Amino acid sequence: MTLNKKIVKGSIWSLIGNSSYQLSGLIIFVILSRLLSPVDFGTAALAIIFVELTNVFVRYGLVEVVVRNVNSSDDSIESDAFIATLLLGLMTSVLFIVFSPSLELFFDAPGLAISLQILAIVPLMQALSTIPEGILRREFKFKALALRLLSSSIFAGAVAIGLAYNDFGFYSLIIQKIISTTILLVLVWKSTKWRPTFHFSYLGTINILKQGQPIVLSSLIGQGIFRFVELIVGYFLGVATLGIFKIAGKLLDVIVQFTIKPIVDVSFSAFANLKDSPIELEKCYLNFITTCAIFALPAFMGTFIIGADLVNLVFGEKWLRSGQVLSILCLGGMSVTLNYFFGQLCHATNNSHIPFRIRVIEFIVVLSLVSLAAQYSIYHVVYSTVLVATVISIMMIFILKRKFLFSVSLIFKGIIPSLISALFMGAVVYFSLQTQLNNLGTILKVIVSIAIGCITYASFYRVVFPKKAANIVTSIKKLRT
């Protein structure tokens, strides 16, 4: 199978897996949001934040290290990496148990300690699944990864829904996390024939950790920025406001998972295979961001317009402020489209120091601005994060030109058709909401708005950019053959 076919097949299966997983998670979120108050929901969200942050540390960039060693004949790399991540997982689980009471006092969030103690098993399970996942990604076995996501989301989601209806409250979300992680762990091991040798090599383990260090630091700072923002919101503005912010972040994450993440998941493996061919690497990068923009930009624009109505429909009137926050977050849609692929490109080409340095700058600036903005309101916090993300995107484009010799004009040519079409679509939807759709109920308003948006975007793109549209149709036909 050629690399292009592997990329396409991997993207499709990654989309299936992420879509099913996000759909299940969204269902759980909707149910819990209607059963819990913002305070209760914020307390549960606070516990999950710590799990998500430590997951980056436990994995330590070793998934990417395993994928990057695609041409290596040294079988000890995987075993050394397994030992390293296992030790990290054990250490993190112990820290959860020891420091949970102090964290509850610090955030003044009753119930946080017991929640973290229950979740203490999760870092260890995440560590055990890290290396097998890396091997599956290296071999482009995204079908196996997708199926494990589907299985875990369906079963864990069903259990959590039952618990929620039986008055388990926010613990339903915590238990769902444990069940989902357990199923993922079991299935990922069943999908690969690799087994660790448990032959411990101190030097080998240290070498592996050194390879993963720039990746984990970049990921911890990059992915952790949003999580640290949530912690600041929870500390300064309270867990109720954190719950509002978390709902908006969840919906934004759904957009990313459906439109960007499936392509990003495959991009690292593709970049790693083409890292020695600069021309092909540039073409691959341009194809990724162009394809991503086609789906992501209209999704962000549409959500920006109907964010408040969408949140009101899905989560209820008590979460209306989340809709306003969501609309502001969607302003950074174009930045997100570019930012996700930049890190993958740098890691795959052994330039992990570049995104790390950028993320350090972003981390310092964001936390400083957010800490200041949190003294006023949640809206000041969100606007400050969008502003920084936009500036960082400009920096990344500059680096793509200077370091990788990529054409900036080609990057914009790939994105502009989707951007212009999305802006036109947004204008049409907004005008429709202010006139013909103004008196409709919330359900009909959202459904009709989405329908108008899809038709407008597709029609405008096809009429104004016929060559681009023809290329898309040709690519789809090639996929079918």
C-alpha positions as CSV (number, residue, x, y, z in Angstrom):
1,M,0.0,0.0,0.0
2,T,1.4,3.4,-1.0
3,L,1.9,6.2,1.6
4,N,-0.9,8.3,0.2
5,K,-3.4,5.4,0.5
6,K,-2.1,4.7,4.1
7,I,-2.7,8.4,4.9
8,V,-6.2,8.4,3.5
9,K,-7.2,5.1,5.1
10,G,-5.7,6.2,8.4
11,S,-7.5,9.5,8.2
12,I,-10.9,7.8,7.6
13,W,-10.5,5.4,10.5
14,S,-9.2,8.1,12.7
15,L,-12.3,10.1,11.9
16,I,-14.5,7.2,12.7
17,G,-12.8,6.5,16.0
18,N,-12.7,10.2,17.1
19,S,-16.2,10.9,16.0
20,S,-17.7,7.9,17.9
21,Y,-15.6,8.8,21.0
22,Q,-16.6,12.4,20.9
23,L,-20.2,11.6,20.3
24,S,-20.3,9.4,23.3
25,G,-18.5,11.9,25.4
26,L,-20.8,14.7,24.3
27,I,-23.9,12.6,25.2
28,I,-22.4,12.1,28.7
29,F,-21.7,15.8,29.0
30,V,-25.2,16.8,27.9
31,I,-26.8,14.4,30.5
32,L,-24.6,15.5,33.3
33,S,-25.0,19.2,32.5
34,R,-28.7,18.9,32.8
35,L,-28.4,17.0,36.1
36,L,-25.7,19.0,37.8
37,S,-25.4,22.6,38.8
38,P,-22.4,24.7,37.4
39,V,-20.7,24.3,40.8
40,D,-21.0,20.5,40.8
41,F,-20.0,20.3,37.2
42,G,-17.0,22.6,37.8
43,T,-15.8,20.4,40.6
44,A,-15.8,17.3,38.4
45,A,-14.2,19.2,35.6
46,L,-11.4,20.3,37.9
47,A,-10.5,16.7,38.7
48,I,-10.5,15.7,35.0
49,I,-8.2,18.6,34.2
50,F,-5.4,17.1,36.4
51,V,-5.9,13.7,34.7
52,E,-5.5,15.3,31.3
53,L,-2.4,17.3,32.3
54,T,-0.7,14.3,33.8
55,N,-1.5,12.2,30.7
56,V,0.9,14.3,28.7
57,F,3.6,13.8,31.3
58,V,3.1,10.1,31.6
59,R,3.2,9.5,27.8
60,Y,6.4,11.7,27.8
61,G,6.4,12.0,24.0
62,L,7.2,8.3,23.7
63,V,4.3,7.6,21.3
64,E,6.1,10.0,18.8
65,V,9.5,8.6,19.6
66,V,8.3,5.1,18.7
67,V,6.7,6.3,15.5
68,R,9.8,8.3,14.6
69,N,12.0,5.2,14.8
70,V,10.2,3.7,11.9
71,N,13.4,2.5,10.2
72,S,15.2,1.3,13.3
73,S,16.1,-2.3,13.8
74,D,16.8,-2.0,17.5
75,D,14.0,-3.8,19.3
76,S,15.1,-2.6,22.7
77,I,13.8,0.9,22.0
78,E,10.2,-0.1,22.6
79,S,11.1,-2.0,25.8
80,D,13.1,0.8,27.2
81,A,10.3,3.2,26.4
82,F,7.8,0.9,28.1
83,I,9.9,0.8,31.3
84,A,10.2,4.5,31.3
85,T,6.5,5.3,30.9
86,L,5.5,2.6,33.4
87,L,7.7,4.3,36.1
88,L,6.2,7.7,35.2
89,G,2.7,6.3,35.5
90,L,3.4,4.7,38.9
91,M,4.9,7.9,40.2
92,T,2.0,10.0,39.0
93,S,-0.6,7.7,40.5
94,V,1.1,8.0,43.9
95,L,1.3,11.8,43.6
96,F,-2.5,11.9,42.9
97,I,-3.2,10.1,46.2
98,V,-0.8,12.1,48.3
99,F,-1.5,15.6,47.2
100,S,-5.3,15.4,46.5
101,P,-6.3,16.8,50.0
102,S,-4.0,19.8,49.6
103,L,-5.5,20.5,46.1
104,E,-9.0,20.4,47.5
105,L,-8.1,23.0,50.1
106,F,-6.2,25.2,47.6
107,F,-9.1,25.4,45.2
108,D,-11.8,25.4,47.9
109,A,-13.6,22.6,46.0
110,P,-15.3,20.0,48.2
111,G,-15.2,16.6,46.6
112,L,-12.0,17.2,44.6
113,A,-9.8,15.0,46.9
114,I,-11.9,11.9,46.7
115,S,-12.4,12.4,42.9
116,L,-8.6,12.6,42.4
117,Q,-8.0,9.5,44.6
118,I,-10.5,7.5,42.6
119,L,-8.8,8.7,39.3
120,A,-5.3,7.8,40.6
121,I,-5.4,4.5,38.7
122,V,-5.8,6.3,35.4
123,P,-2.2,7.5,34.9
124,L,-0.9,4.0,35.4
125,M,-3.3,2.6,32.8
126,Q,-2.4,5.4,30.4
127,A,1.3,4.5,30.8
128,L,0.7,0.9,30.0
129,S,-1.1,1.8,26.7
130,T,1.5,4.3,25.5
131,I,4.0,2.1,23.6
132,P,1.5,-0.3,22.0
133,E,-0.4,2.8,20.7
134,G,2.9,4.2,19.2
135,I,3.5,0.9,17.4
136,L,0.0,0.9,16.0
137,R,0.4,4.5,14.7
138,R,3.8,3.7,13.2
139,E,2.3,0.8,11.3
140,F,-0.7,3.0,10.2
141,K,-3.1,0.6,12.0
142,F,-5.6,3.4,12.7
143,K,-8.4,1.0,12.2
144,A,-7.5,-0.9,15.4
145,L,-7.2,2.4,17.3
146,A,-10.6,3.6,15.9
147,L,-12.3,0.4,17.0
148,R,-11.0,0.6,20.5
149,L,-12.2,4.1,20.8
150,L,-15.6,3.1,19.5
151,S,-15.9,0.1,21.9
152,S,-14.8,2.0,24.9
153,S,-17.0,5.0,24.3
154,I,-20.1,3.0,23.8
155,F,-19.7,0.8,26.9
156,A,-18.4,3.4,29.2
157,G,-20.9,5.9,28.0
158,A,-23.8,3.5,28.6
159,V,-22.6,2.8,32.2
160,A,-22.1,6.5,32.9
161,I,-25.7,7.4,31.7
162,G,-27.1,4.7,34.0
163,L,-25.1,6.0,36.9
164,A,-26.2,9.6,36.2
165,Y,-29.9,8.7,36.3
166,N,-29.4,6.9,39.6
167,D,-28.1,10.0,41.3
168,F,-24.4,9.4,41.2
169,G,-24.0,13.0,40.1
170,F,-20.6,14.1,38.8
171,Y,-19.1,10.8,39.9
172,S,-20.7,9.4,36.7
173,L,-18.2,11.3,34.6
174,I,-15.3,10.2,36.8
175,I,-16.3,6.5,36.7
176,Q,-16.8,6.8,32.9
177,K,-13.2,8.0,32.6
178,I,-11.9,5.0,34.5
179,I,-14.0,2.5,32.5
180,S,-13.1,4.0,29.2
181,T,-9.4,4.0,30.0
182,T,-9.5,0.4,31.1
183,I,-11.2,-0.8,27.9
184,L,-8.8,1.2,25.8
185,L,-5.9,-0.4,27.6
186,V,-7.1,-4.0,27.1
187,L,-8.0,-3.5,23.4
188,V,-4.8,-1.8,22.4
189,W,-2.8,-4.7,23.8
190,K,-5.0,-7.2,21.9
191,S,-4.3,-5.2,18.7
192,T,-0.5,-5.6,18.7
193,K,1.8,-8.6,18.9
194,W,4.6,-6.7,20.5
195,R,5.4,-7.6,24.1
196,P,8.0,-6.0,26.4
197,T,11.2,-7.9,27.2
198,F,11.6,-6.3,30.6
199,H,15.3,-6.2,30.0
200,F,16.1,-3.0,31.8
201,S,18.9,-0.8,30.3
202,Y,19.6,2.3,32.3
203,L,21.4,4.0,29.5
204,G,18.8,3.0,27.0
205,T,16.0,4.3,29.2
206,I,17.8,7.6,29.8
207,N,18.3,8.0,26.0
208,I,14.7,7.3,25.3
209,L,13.6,9.9,27.9
210,K,16.0,12.4,26.3
211,Q,14.3,11.9,22.9
212,G,10.9,12.4,24.4
213,Q,11.8,15.3,26.6
214,P,11.4,18.1,24.0
215,I,8.2,16.5,22.8
216,V,6.6,16.2,26.3
217,L,7.7,19.7,27.3
218,S,6.3,21.1,24.1
219,S,3.1,19.1,24.5
220,L,2.8,19.9,28.2
221,I,3.1,23.6,27.6
222,G,1.1,23.5,24.3
223,Q,-1.8,21.3,25.3
224,G,-1.5,22.3,28.9
225,I,-2.1,26.0,28.2
226,F,-5.8,25.6,28.0
227,R,-5.8,23.3,31.1
228,F,-3.8,25.9,33.1
229,V,-6.2,28.6,31.9
230,E,-9.0,26.4,33.3
231,L,-7.2,26.1,36.6
232,I,-6.7,29.9,36.8
233,V,-10.4,30.4,36.0
234,G,-11.4,27.9,38.7
235,Y,-9.1,29.6,41.3
236,F,-10.0,33.3,40.6
237,L,-13.5,33.1,39.2
238,G,-14.8,30.0,41.1
239,V,-15.8,26.5,40.1
240,A,-19.2,27.7,38.8
241,T,-17.5,29.9,36.2
242,L,-15.1,27.0,35.5
243,G,-18.1,24.8,34.7
244,I,-19.4,27.5,32.2
245,F,-15.9,27.7,30.6
246,K,-15.6,23.9,30.5
247,I,-18.9,23.5,28.6
248,A,-17.7,26.0,26.0
249,G,-14.3,24.2,25.8
250,K,-16.0,20.9,25.4
251,L,-18.0,22.0,22.4
252,L,-14.9,23.6,20.8
253,D,-13.1,20.4,21.4
254,V,-15.9,18.5,19.6
255,I,-15.4,20.7,16.5
256,V,-11.6,20.1,16.6
257,Q,-12.0,16.4,17.1
258,F,-14.4,16.1,14.1
259,T,-12.7,18.4,11.7
260,I,-9.0,18.6,12.6
261,K,-7.9,15.8,14.9
262,P,-8.5,12.9,12.5
263,I,-6.1,14.5,10.0
264,V,-3.6,15.6,12.6
265,D,-3.4,12.0,14.0
266,V,-2.2,10.8,10.6
267,S,0.0,13.8,9.8
268,F,2.9,12.9,12.1
269,S,3.4,9.4,10.6
270,A,3.2,11.0,7.1
271,F,5.7,13.7,7.9
272,A,8.1,11.2,9.5
273,N,8.1,9.2,6.3
274,L,8.8,12.2,4.1
275,K,11.2,14.1,6.4
276,D,14.1,13.4,4.0
277,S,12.2,14.8,0.9
278,P,11.7,18.5,1.4
279,I,9.6,19.1,-1.7
280,E,7.2,16.2,-0.9
281,L,7.1,17.3,2.7
282,E,5.9,20.7,1.7
283,K,3.3,19.3,-0.6
284,C,2.1,17.0,2.2
285,Y,1.9,19.8,4.7
286,L,-0.1,22.0,2.2
287,N,-2.5,19.2,1.5
288,F,-3.1,18.7,5.2
289,I,-3.9,22.3,6.0
290,T,-5.9,22.8,2.9
291,T,-8.1,19.7,3.6
292,C,-8.4,20.7,7.2
293,A,-9.5,24.3,6.4
294,I,-12.2,23.0,4.1
295,F,-14.0,21.4,7.0
296,A,-12.8,23.3,10.1
297,L,-13.2,27.0,9.0
298,P,-17.0,26.7,8.2
299,A,-17.5,24.8,11.4
300,F,-15.9,27.5,13.5
301,M,-17.7,30.3,11.6
302,G,-21.1,28.6,11.9
303,T,-20.6,28.0,15.6
304,F,-19.5,31.6,16.1
305,I,-22.8,32.7,14.7
306,I,-25.2,30.2,16.4
307,G,-23.1,29.4,19.5
308,A,-25.6,30.8,22.0
309,D,-28.6,29.0,20.4
310,L,-26.6,25.8,20.1
311,V,-25.7,25.7,23.8
312,N,-29.2,26.6,24.8
313,L,-30.5,23.7,22.8
314,V,-28.0,21.1,23.9
315,F,-27.3,22.0,27.5
316,G,-30.2,24.2,28.6
317,E,-30.8,27.8,29.6
318,K,-28.6,27.8,32.7
319,W,-25.5,27.4,30.4
320,L,-26.3,30.4,28.1
321,R,-23.0,32.1,29.2
322,S,-21.2,29.1,27.8
323,G,-22.6,29.9,24.4
324,Q,-21.2,33.4,24.5
325,V,-17.8,32.0,25.5
326,L,-17.9,29.4,22.8
327,S,-18.6,32.1,20.1
328,I,-15.5,34.1,21.2
329,L,-13.3,30.9,21.2
330,C,-14.3,30.2,17.6
331,L,-12.7,33.5,16.6
332,G,-9.4,31.6,16.9
333,G,-10.5,29.0,14.4
334,M,-8.0,29.8,11.7
335,S,-5.2,29.9,14.2
336,V,-6.1,26.4,15.4
337,T,-6.2,25.1,11.9
338,L,-2.5,26.1,11.4
339,N,-1.2,25.5,14.9
340,Y,-2.0,21.8,15.1
341,F,0.1,20.7,12.2
342,F,3.1,22.9,13.0
343,G,4.1,20.9,16.0
344,Q,3.6,17.6,14.3
345,L,5.8,18.7,11.4
346,C,8.6,19.8,13.8
347,H,8.5,16.7,15.9
348,A,8.6,14.4,12.8
349,T,11.6,16.2,11.4
350,N,13.6,16.2,14.6
351,N,13.0,19.9,15.2
352,S,11.1,19.5,18.5
353,H,13.0,22.4,20.0
354,I,11.2,24.9,17.8
355,P,7.6,24.3,19.0
356,F,8.9,24.0,22.5
357,R,10.4,27.5,22.5
358,I,7.3,28.9,20.9
359,R,5.1,27.1,23.5
360,V,7.3,28.5,26.3
361,I,6.7,32.0,25.1
362,E,3.0,31.3,24.6
363,F,2.7,29.7,28.0
364,I,4.3,32.7,29.8
365,V,2.3,35.3,27.9
366,V,-1.1,33.4,28.1
367,L,-0.8,32.8,31.9
368,S,0.2,36.4,32.5
369,L,-2.6,37.8,30.5
370,V,-5.2,35.3,31.8
371,S,-4.2,35.9,35.4
372,L,-4.8,39.7,34.8
373,A,-8.0,39.2,32.7
374,A,-9.4,36.8,35.4
375,Q,-9.6,39.8,37.7
376,Y,-12.4,41.2,35.5
377,S,-14.5,38.5,33.8
378,I,-14.5,35.2,31.9
379,Y,-14.9,37.1,28.7
380,H,-11.7,39.0,29.2
381,V,-10.0,35.7,29.7
382,V,-11.3,34.2,26.5
383,Y,-10.4,37.3,24.3
384,S,-6.9,37.2,25.7
385,T,-6.4,33.6,24.7
386,V,-7.7,34.2,21.2
387,L,-5.3,37.2,20.8
388,V,-2.3,35.2,21.8
389,A,-3.2,32.3,19.5
390,T,-3.4,34.6,16.5
391,V,0.0,36.1,17.2
392,I,1.5,32.6,17.6
393,S,0.1,31.6,14.2
394,I,1.9,34.5,12.6
395,M,5.2,33.4,14.2
396,M,4.7,29.8,13.0
397,I,4.1,31.0,9.4
398,F,7.3,33.0,9.6
399,I,9.2,29.9,10.8
400,L,7.8,27.7,8.1
401,K,9.3,30.1,5.6
402,R,12.7,30.5,7.2
403,K,13.3,27.0,8.6
404,F,11.5,24.7,6.2
405,L,11.6,27.0,3.2
406,F,7.8,26.6,2.7
407,S,6.0,29.0,0.4
408,V,3.8,31.4,2.5
409,S,1.8,32.3,-0.6
410,L,0.9,28.6,-1.2
411,I,-0.1,28.3,2.4
412,F,-2.6,31.2,2.1
413,K,-3.7,30.0,-1.3
414,G,-4.7,26.7,0.2
415,I,-6.7,28.4,3.1
416,I,-8.2,31.5,1.4
417,P,-10.9,29.7,-0.6
418,S,-12.3,28.0,2.6
419,L,-11.9,31.3,4.6
420,I,-13.8,33.4,2.0
421,S,-16.5,30.8,1.6
422,A,-16.9,30.5,5.4
423,L,-17.2,34.3,5.8
424,F,-19.8,34.5,3.1
425,M,-21.7,31.6,4.7
426,G,-21.5,33.3,8.1
427,A,-22.9,36.5,6.7
428,V,-25.9,34.7,5.1
429,V,-26.6,32.7,8.3
430,Y,-26.4,35.8,10.4
431,F,-28.7,37.8,8.1
432,S,-31.2,34.9,8.1
433,L,-31.2,34.7,11.9
434,Q,-32.0,38.4,12.1
435,T,-34.9,38.2,9.6
436,Q,-36.7,35.0,8.5
437,L,-35.5,32.8,11.3
438,N,-35.9,35.2,14.2
439,N,-39.3,34.0,15.3
440,L,-38.5,30.2,15.1
441,G,-38.1,28.0,18.1
442,T,-34.6,27.1,19.2
443,I,-34.6,23.6,17.7
444,L,-35.8,24.8,14.3
445,K,-33.6,27.8,14.4
446,V,-30.4,25.7,14.9
447,I,-31.4,23.0,12.4
448,V,-32.4,25.5,9.6
449,S,-29.3,27.6,10.3
450,I,-27.0,24.6,9.9
451,A,-28.8,23.6,6.7
452,I,-28.5,27.1,5.2
453,G,-24.9,27.2,6.2
454,C,-24.0,23.9,4.6
455,I,-25.8,24.7,1.4
456,T,-24.4,28.2,1.2
457,Y,-20.8,27.2,1.9
458,A,-20.8,24.3,-0.6
459,S,-22.5,26.3,-3.3
460,F,-20.3,29.4,-2.9
461,Y,-17.1,27.3,-2.9
462,R,-18.1,25.5,-6.0
463,V,-19.1,28.6,-7.9
464,V,-16.3,31.0,-6.9
465,F,-13.5,28.4,-6.7
466,P,-14.4,25.9,-9.4
467,K,-10.9,24.5,-9.9
468,K,-10.4,23.9,-6.1
469,A,-13.8,22.3,-6.0
470,A,-13.0,20.1,-9.0
471,N,-9.7,19.0,-7.3
472,I,-11.7,18.0,-4.2
473,V,-14.1,15.9,-6.3
474,T,-11.2,14.3,-8.2
475,S,-9.5,13.4,-4.9
476,I,-12.7,11.8,-3.5
477,K,-13.1,9.7,-6.7
478,K,-9.5,8.5,-6.3
479,L,-10.3,7.5,-2.8
480,R,-13.2,5.3,-4.0
481,T,-10.9,3.6,-6.5
